[in-house]
Amino acid sequence: MTATTEAARTERARPRKGRWIDDWHPEDPAFWAAGGARTARRNLVFSIFSEHIGFSVWTLWSVLVLFLGPAYGIDPAGKFTLTAVPALIGSALRIPYTLAVARFGGRNWTILSATLLLVPAGLAAVLIEPGVSFTTLLVLAAVAGVGGGNFASSMANINAFYPQRLKGWALGINAGGGNLGVAVVQLVGLAVLATAGKDHPGLVAGVYIPFIVLAALGAALGMDNLAHARNDRRAMRDVCGDAHTWIMSVLYIGTFGSFIGFGFAFGQVLQVQFKAEFDTPIKAAYLTFLGPALGSVIRPAGGWLADRLGGARVTFATFVAMAVSAVLVLTASRLGSLALFLTGFVLLFAFSGLGNGSTYKMIPAIFRAKGQAGVAAGGDPAAAEHEARRLAGALIGIAGAVGAFGGVLVNIVFRQSFLTYGTGDGAYVAFIAFYAVCCALTWLVYLRPRPGRPAGV
């Protein structure tokens, strides 16, 4: 290869006016080596930081409810409602956030979406105090839902930067770094409880204000927009007609829905089900970060394993393991064994994290398999690659939205179980049944030998 050719390839990866990159071909090894990899890596780093802060703000109320003692007059059912509301708003926002990447560009939207986080953080820092109405708390919790949308736009953006062979790793790293915000906000809450005490919930939100500013500045200075992503505005509509969209959405409810739902609810479950052991907020806060931290750190491993073993195989094994873990939790609940209960829940977090990585690897693999089938039938390879990227990015947004709604369902199921039975046993039985359904779906659609099965998923 000549020096002129190498320079030309590097130039194609450089952003033009307004930080737009006009020509992006990550599947071309020469392009990738000549500068594409470096550009993608830089965007990935800033994307992770912004998404991480978004997750922390989104799950802020999983910590804040621990501060709402008797002076606030809120029962356990009301607290589960407060954690369900941001999960609901965040899941609803994921589709428009995904579309926003195509409309405004990944860099531009990351700047705006990060800046929006100042609203829930600032309001929570100022307004939460004894005497505040439950309606006001519901509004504050709802506004925190904007942090939930950041994940979808970040994943759709990073998906466009990386080649197929590295998608599992890149999406896993991006999502894992973001998911870690669930654990970090728990640690921030623990630090506030240990230093300032339970009477200062606003400090938990206030800590994030300077980091939100840094996230927006980092996106402005270090990220780029991909011009070809602007042609994907109708992809969401097109992908809705594909059956795989809804199958993958159900599977993502099982993995990410479990992770984020348990992240919101775990502290409350400990305080309600093991009241004697967790009679103060700080006792619960000492443990609530463990599961989310492990589930976040292990998520890239799910993508890495899926790159090597196949996403469907890893996802199937994950659901089997999650069902077994839920059986452990149910058994521990009936025996009143805190040690076994914690073990089962930490395993649920860990395996849901693995499944998050493997299911996201499946999404681009499905459309790549369809594209290759079209090329084998005489289609244009370049058009097939573009179509696969277009639809995969859209499905990432839809699956992310539906999966996040699983977090709402988890909190509703817990709320109803505690209201009906006084324990979470009804919820644990429901989780076991749902994981069994997800196992069956994964096997029947993506693993069972049959005509038309997508190859290599």
C-alpha positions in Angstrom: 0.0 0.0 0.0 1.3 3.4 -0.9 1.8 6.3 1.6 -0.7 8.3 -0.5 -3.4 5.5 -0.1 -2.8 5.3 3.7 -3.1 9.1 4.0 -6.3 9.0 2.1 -7.8 6.3 4.3 -6.8 8.2 7.4 -8.3 11.4 6.0 -11.6 9.6 5.6 -11.8 8.9 9.3 -11.2 12.6 10.3 -14.1 14.7 11.2 -15.1 17.5 8.8 -16.7 20.9 9.7 -19.0 20.6 12.7 -17.3 17.3 13.8 -19.0 15.3 11.1 -17.2 12.3 9.5 -18.5 11.8 6.0 -17.0 8.5 5.0 -16.8 5.6 7.5 -16.0 2.0 6.6 -15.0 0.0 9.7 -15.3 -3.4 7.9 -12.3 -2.4 5.7 -9.2 -3.6 7.6 -7.0 -1.0 6.0 -9.3 1.8 6.9 -9.6 0.5 10.4 -5.8 0.2 10.9 -5.1 3.6 9.3 -7.1 5.7 11.8 -10.6 4.2 12.1 -9.8 2.2 15.3 -8.3 5.3 17.0 -11.4 7.4 16.2 -13.8 4.8 17.3 -11.9 4.2 20.6 -11.9 8.0 21.3 -15.7 8.2 20.8 -16.2 5.0 22.9 -14.4 6.5 25.9 -16.4 9.7 26.0 -19.6 7.8 25.3 -19.0 5.5 28.3 -18.5 8.4 30.7 -21.6 10.2 29.6 -23.7 7.1 29.7 -22.3 6.2 33.1 -23.5 9.5 34.6 -26.8 9.0 32.9 -27.3 5.6 34.5 -26.4 7.1 37.9 -29.0 9.8 37.6 -31.6 7.4 36.3 -31.1 5.1 39.3 -30.7 7.9 41.8 -34.0 7.0 43.4 -32.9 3.5 44.2 -30.7 5.3 46.8 -32.9 8.2 47.7 -35.8 6.0 48.9 -33.4 4.6 51.5 -33.3 8.2 53.0 -37.1 8.5 53.1 -37.7 7.6 56.7 -40.8 8.0 58.9 -40.6 11.8 58.6 -41.6 11.5 55.0 -44.7 9.3 55.7 -44.1 6.9 52.7 -44.9 3.2 53.1 -43.0 0.4 51.2 -45.6 0.3 48.4 -45.1 4.0 47.8 -41.3 3.6 47.7 -41.6 0.8 45.0 -43.8 3.3 43.1 -41.1 5.9 43.3 -38.5 3.6 41.8 -40.9 2.3 39.1 -41.6 5.8 37.8 -38.1 6.7 36.6 -37.8 3.2 35.1 -41.0 3.8 33.2 -40.0 7.2 31.9 -36.5 6.1 31.0 -37.8 3.1 29.0 -40.2 5.3 27.1 -37.5 7.8 26.2 -35.1 5.2 24.7 -36.9 5.1 21.4 -36.8 8.9 20.8 -33.2 9.0 22.1 -32.2 6.4 19.5 -33.9 8.4 16.7 -32.1 11.5 18.0 -28.7 10.0 17.0 -29.9 9.8 13.4 -31.5 13.3 13.5 -28.8 15.3 15.3 -25.6 13.1 15.2 -24.1 11.1 18.0 -21.8 13.8 19.3 -24.4 16.5 19.2 -27.0 14.4 21.0 -24.6 13.3 23.7 -23.9 16.9 24.5 -27.6 17.7 24.8 -28.6 14.6 26.6 -25.8 14.9 29.2 -26.7 18.6 29.8 -30.4 17.6 30.4 -29.2 15.5 33.4 -28.7 18.8 35.3 -32.4 19.2 35.7 -33.2 16.0 37.8 -29.9 16.3 39.7 -30.5 20.0 40.5 -34.1 19.6 41.5 -33.4 16.6 43.7 -30.5 18.4 45.4 -32.8 21.3 46.4 -36.3 20.0 46.9 -36.1 16.7 48.9 -36.8 17.3 52.6 -39.3 16.3 55.2 -42.7 17.7 54.5 -42.4 17.5 50.7 -45.5 16.0 49.1 -45.6 12.5 47.6 -46.7 14.1 44.3 -43.6 16.3 44.3 -41.4 13.3 44.9 -43.2 11.4 42.0 -42.4 14.4 39.7 -38.8 14.4 40.8 -38.5 10.7 40.2 -40.1 11.0 36.8 -37.7 13.7 35.7 -34.8 11.4 36.7 -36.0 9.1 33.9 -34.2 11.2 31.3 -31.0 9.4 32.4 -32.5 6.2 31.1 -32.6 7.4 27.5 -28.8 8.0 27.4 -28.1 4.3 27.1 -30.1 3.8 23.9 -28.6 6.7 22.0 -25.1 5.8 23.2 -25.4 2.1 22.1 -26.9 3.1 18.7 -24.0 5.5 18.2 -21.2 3.2 19.2 -22.8 0.3 17.1 -22.2 2.4 14.0 -18.5 3.0 14.8 -17.3 -0.6 15.2 -16.9 -3.5 12.7 -19.0 -6.6 13.2 -16.1 -8.7 14.6 -15.7 -6.2 17.5 -19.3 -5.3 18.2 -19.8 -7.7 21.1 -16.7 -6.3 22.8 -17.4 -2.6 22.0 -21.1 -2.7 22.9 -20.3 -4.7 26.0 -17.6 -2.2 27.2 -19.9 0.7 26.4 -22.9 -0.8 28.2 -20.9 -2.2 31.1 -19.3 1.2 31.8 -22.7 2.8 31.7 -24.3 0.1 33.9 -21.6 0.6 36.5 -23.4 3.9 37.3 -26.0 1.8 39.1 -23.4 0.6 41.5 -21.5 3.9 41.8 -24.7 5.8 42.8 -25.2 3.2 45.6 -21.6 3.9 46.8 -22.3 7.7 46.7 -25.4 7.1 48.8 -23.4 5.0 51.2 -20.7 7.7 51.5 -23.4 10.4 52.2 -25.0 8.2 54.8 -21.7 7.4 56.5 -20.6 11.1 56.6 -23.5 13.5 56.5 -26.2 11.0 57.7 -29.7 10.1 56.6 -31.0 13.6 56.8 -29.3 14.9 53.7 -30.5 13.0 50.6 -30.0 16.1 48.4 -26.2 15.6 48.7 -26.4 12.4 46.7 -27.9 14.3 43.7 -25.7 17.3 44.2 -22.5 15.3 43.9 -23.3 14.5 40.3 -23.7 18.1 39.1 -20.0 18.8 38.3 -19.7 15.4 36.7 -22.6 16.1 34.4 -20.9 19.3 33.3 -17.7 17.3 32.6 -19.6 14.7 30.6 -21.2 17.4 28.3 -17.8 19.1 27.8 -16.1 15.8 27.1 -18.6 14.9 24.4 -18.2 18.4 22.9 -14.4 18.2 22.7 -13.8 14.5 22.1 -16.7 13.0 20.0 -17.7 13.0 16.4 -20.9 12.6 14.3 -21.1 9.9 11.6 -22.8 11.3 8.5 -24.1 8.0 7.3 -26.2 7.6 10.5 -28.4 10.5 9.4 -29.9 8.4 6.7 -31.4 6.0 9.2 -34.5 7.9 10.2 -37.0 5.4 8.9 -35.1 2.4 10.2 -37.2 2.2 13.4 -40.4 1.9 11.4 -38.9 -0.7 9.0 -37.5 -2.9 11.8 -40.8 -3.0 13.7 -42.2 -5.4 11.0 -39.4 -7.9 11.7 -40.4 -10.7 14.1 -36.8 -10.8 15.5 -37.4 -7.3 16.9 -40.0 -8.5 19.3 -38.3 -11.8 20.2 -35.1 -9.9 21.0 -37.0 -7.4 23.0 -38.5 -10.1 25.2 -35.1 -11.6 25.7 -33.7 -8.2 26.7 -36.5 -7.8 29.3 -35.1 -11.0 30.8 -31.5 -9.8 30.9 -31.4 -6.0 31.2 -34.9 -5.7 32.6 -33.8 -7.9 35.5 -30.6 -6.0 36.0 -32.1 -2.6 36.1 -35.2 -3.7 38.0 -33.2 -5.4 40.7 -30.9 -2.4 40.8 -33.9 -0.2 41.6 -35.5 -2.6 44.1 -32.8 -4.5 45.9 -32.3 -2.1 48.8 -36.0 -1.9 49.5 -36.4 -5.7 49.3 -33.7 -6.1 51.9 -35.3 -3.5 54.2 -38.7 -5.0 53.9 -38.0 -8.8 53.8 -35.1 -8.7 56.4 -36.3 -5.9 58.5 -34.5 -6.9 61.6 -31.1 -7.1 59.9 -31.6 -3.9 57.9 -33.3 -1.6 60.3 -31.3 1.5 59.1 -30.6 2.8 55.6 -26.8 2.5 56.0 -27.0 -1.2 56.7 -28.8 -1.8 53.4 -26.5 0.6 51.5 -23.5 -1.5 52.6 -24.7 -4.3 50.4 -26.9 -2.9 47.6 -23.9 -1.9 45.4 -22.4 -5.4 45.2 -24.9 -6.9 42.7 -25.0 -4.0 40.3 -21.2 -3.7 40.4 -20.7 -7.3 39.5 -23.4 -7.3 36.8 -21.8 -4.2 35.2 -18.2 -5.4 35.3 -19.1 -8.8 33.9 -21.2 -7.4 31.0 -18.3 -7.0 28.6 -17.4 -10.7 29.3 -20.9 -11.6 28.0 -20.1 -9.7 24.7 -16.6 -11.3 24.6 -18.0 -14.8 25.1 -20.7 -14.1 22.5 -18.0 -13.0 19.9 -16.4 -16.4 20.4 -19.1 -18.9 21.2 -22.2 -17.2 19.6 -24.6 -14.9 21.3 -27.5 -17.3 21.3 -25.6 -20.0 23.1 -24.3 -17.7 25.8 -27.8 -16.2 26.2 -29.5 -19.6 26.5 -26.9 -20.6 29.2 -27.4 -17.3 31.0 -31.2 -17.8 31.3 -30.7 -21.3 32.7 -28.3 -19.9 35.3 -30.7 -17.0 36.1 -33.6 -19.5 36.7 -31.4 -21.5 39.0 -30.4 -18.4 40.9 -34.0 -17.3 41.3 -34.8 -20.7 42.7 -32.0 -20.1 45.3 -33.5 -16.7 46.2 -37.0 -18.3 46.6 -35.6 -21.1 48.7 -33.7 -18.5 50.9 -36.8 -16.4 51.3 -38.8 -19.4 52.6 -36.0 -20.5 54.9 -35.3 -17.0 56.1 -31.6 -17.4 55.2 -30.0 -14.0 54.6 -26.7 -15.5 53.4 -28.4 -17.7 50.8 -30.6 -14.8 49.8 -27.7 -12.5 49.1 -25.8 -15.2 47.2 -28.8 -15.9 45.0 -29.4 -12.2 44.3 -25.7 -11.5 43.5 -25.8 -14.4 41.1 -28.9 -13.0 39.4 -27.1 -9.7 38.9 -24.0 -11.4 37.6 -25.8 -13.6 35.1 -28.1 -10.8 34.0 -25.0 -8.8 33.3 -23.6 -11.6 31.1 -26.9 -11.9 29.3 -26.9 -8.1 28.6 -23.7 -8.5 26.7 -24.7 -11.6 24.8 -28.1 -10.4 23.7 -26.7 -7.2 22.3 -24.2 -9.2 20.3 -27.1 -11.2 18.8 -28.8 -8.1 17.4 -26.2 -7.1 14.7 -25.5 -10.8 14.1 -29.2 -11.4 13.1 -29.2 -8.7 10.4 -25.7 -9.5 9.2 -26.9 -13.1 8.7 -29.9 -11.8 6.7 -27.6 -9.6 4.7 -25.3 -12.4 3.8 -28.2 -14.5 2.7 -29.2 -11.7 0.4 -25.7 -11.4 -1.0 -25.7 -15.2 -1.6 -28.8 -14.7 -3.7 -27.1 -12.1 -5.8 -27.5 -8.9 -3.7 -25.0 -6.0 -3.5 -22.6 -6.6 -0.5 -22.2 -2.8 0.2 -26.0 -2.3 0.3 -26.4 -5.4 2.5 -23.9 -4.1 5.0 -25.5 -0.7 5.1 -29.0 -2.2 5.6 -27.7 -4.5 8.4 -26.2 -1.6 10.3 -29.3 0.5 9.7 -31.7 -2.1 11.1 -29.4 -3.2 13.9 -29.1 0.3 15.2 -32.9 0.7 15.2 -33.4 -2.6 17.0 -30.9 -1.7 19.6 -33.1 1.3 20.4 -36.4 -0.7 20.5 -34.9 -3.6 22.5 -33.3 -1.1 24.9 -36.7 0.6 25.5 -38.7 -2.6 25.9 -35.9 -4.2 28.1 -35.8 -1.1 30.3 -39.6 -1.4 30.8 -38.8 -4.8 32.4 -37.4 -2.7 35.2 -40.8 -1.2 35.7 -42.4 -4.7 35.7 -39.9 -6.0 38.3 -40.8 -3.2 40.7 -44.5 -3.6 40.1 -44.3 -7.4 40.7 -42.3 -6.8 43.9 -44.8 -4.2 45.1 -47.8 -6.6 44.5 -46.0 -9.6 46.0 -45.3 -7.7 49.2 -48.8 -6.3 49.4 -50.3 -9.7 48.8 -48.0 -12.2 50.6 -45.9 -10.0 52.9 -42.8 -11.4 51.1 -41.2 -11.4 47.7 -42.0 -15.1 47.1 -44.7 -14.4 44.5 -42.2 -12.2 42.6 -39.5 -14.9 42.6 -41.9 -17.5 41.2 -42.8 -15.1 38.4 -39.2 -14.5 37.6 -38.4 -18.2 37.4 -41.4 -18.8 35.0 -40.3 -15.9 32.8 -36.7 -17.1 32.6 -38.0 -20.5 31.5 -40.0 -18.8 28.7 -36.8 -16.9 27.6 -34.9 -20.2 27.5 -37.5 -21.8 25.3 -37.6 -18.8 22.9 -33.8 -18.7 22.6 -33.7 -22.4 21.8 -36.6 -22.5 19.4 -35.7 -19.4 17.3 -31.8 -19.2 17.4 -30.4 -22.6 18.4 -32.8 -25.4 17.2 -31.8 -26.6 13.7 -34.5 -25.6 11.3 -34.9 -24.0 7.8 -34.5 -20.2 7.9 -32.6 -20.1 11.2 -30.3 -17.1 11.2 -26.7 -18.4 10.9 -24.0 -17.4 13.3 -26.3 -15.6 15.8 
